[in-house]
Amino acid sequence: MAILKKVRSATLVETMVASVIIVIVFLIASLSLNNIFRGTINSDDAALRNRINELTYFVNYDKVKIPFYEDTPLWDIAIETREGEKVIEILNKKNGKKSRLKLAK
């Protein structure tokens, strides 16, 4: 009969502590990633920028009558003439940010 060596292993408490530490690290990582993704989605304004470029083109080639107002669920856009210049005013309803752009002649 062979002599069995005593195998050293971790106790149950050590294993539980290591498991808890790993779970906490993964929890923090997942919350951080969730926050990053939510911020990316909330600040995504590609559709708004596309619409502004489209309206700028329309104004430059007289395809839109000024004053022009557009109200959507995500933003309000107004194109007006002020002091002889055409101005686009944008209100982003998602974050409450207002912008004003002067159009080149």
Sequence and secondary structure as in RCSB ss.txt:
>XXXX:A:sequence
MAILKKVRSATLVETMVASVIIVIVFLIASLSLNNIFRGTINSDDAALRNRINELTYFVNYDKVKIPFYEDTPLW
DIAIETREGEKVIEILNKKNGKKSRLKLAK
>XXXX:A:secstr
           HHHHHHHHHHHHHHHHHHHHHHHHHHHHHHHT  HHHHHHHHHHHHHHHTT S SSEEEE SSE
EEEEEEETTEEEEEEEETTTTEEEEEE   
